[in-house]
Amino acid sequence: MLLVDSHCHLDKLDYGKKHKSMDEAIAKAASRGVNHMLCIGVGLNSFPDMLKAVEPYPQVFASCGVHPLHQNDEQNNPERLRELASHPSVVAIGETGLDYFYAPDTAELQKRSFEQHVQVAVELNKPLIIHTRSAQEDTLEILRKGGADKVGGVLHCFTESLEMAEAAIELGFYISISGIVTFRSADALREVVKALPLERLLVETDSPWLAPVPFRGEENEPAYTRTVAEYVAKLKGVPYEEVAKQTTANFFELFKLARPVGEL
């Protein structure tokens, strides 16, 4: 069964050590059934180089946005965001969102940037990729007020409560599960995964970070999406093939501008 890594940072992998090239990382992923991936933008200044790096690969899609932990006044430029995100290779807006765990001091700047991203997403009719940590109420409020239900999106690398996940699903969002679900400390997250319908789940690596067990301590990579999917299957008591088939279908249902390679 084919899988999609719904959130990775191919441009951030260390190509001097684990992989010699992006070609090699993508080929290794394909050898484990990970045939598509979404490379995530984290800043407007770095986006053009990222897009140039992944455009030769039809199985790699791109998003454009400013990570909540990468805030500064230069990055908060909605006109520039709109311009870059209008590129036909961009299938989503983000990652964007709020992180009060690591950067509570920039909360107001984060909220302004997040609101701008939601506005651009609605204008361009592209789904949102949301990073949220310790900011449940403000995240949901901005999504609701901004009309994010018109475009939907995903709460990526999810670690929050079941109540937040269900509220996001009501807005048309999906919940993406990363290698964190395999960590020894992730009992609460495992219960959330068990409770959520497979029809609203995606899987991801967030590579090069957060490698799943048994690869913790290594650089993460898209090939490990399969490890995450197999673990989700175990938690939900269903065959791996069912998780692969459903999460792949979910991905292409959400990211409608992303076309499977066979349909290009």
C-alpha angles and dihedrals in degrees: 000000000000122000136198124216095216095193128028139134104224091170091059098055116114103249092182095067126017097022130026094208146354087259089062095048092050092046092050090051091050090052087062094046097263098132101161134037140178115226110209128221117223102176140019094230093054096039100087092055091046092051092048090052096052102034094087089064114074090192091060118078127192139220129196127216150104118267113232090238092053097063127149134136092259091057094047095080112130093186092055091044091052091048095050095040091053090070109118092234091061110094099174146020117244163324088243135136140095134307114184092161096070101019114026089148091068095046095122093048090048092051093050091050092046092051090051091051092051090050092050092046091054092045093050095036093233125137123250130244108210130201109193130170128164089345105092101141096044092045093054093042093054092047092050097044093045094053094244089157086076091068105018123204144175137283097222129210087009119209102150133099130300088242091059092047091051092048090051092049089054086058091054096262131140127221118231122208122209135185089282087085088071095053118111091236095054101089093125092051091050090056090051091052091050091052099047123084115253087228089072100044133100128183128222146161104215082211137217083039135056101027110196126242124302089033099050111142092033127097108271120237139183092258088071091067085091091058090054093047092049090051092049089051090053092049093050095042095236133118117276089239090062092053092047093049096045099043090048091050089048091053095054092043090056100038098047094171090059109091122198110247092247090059098048 
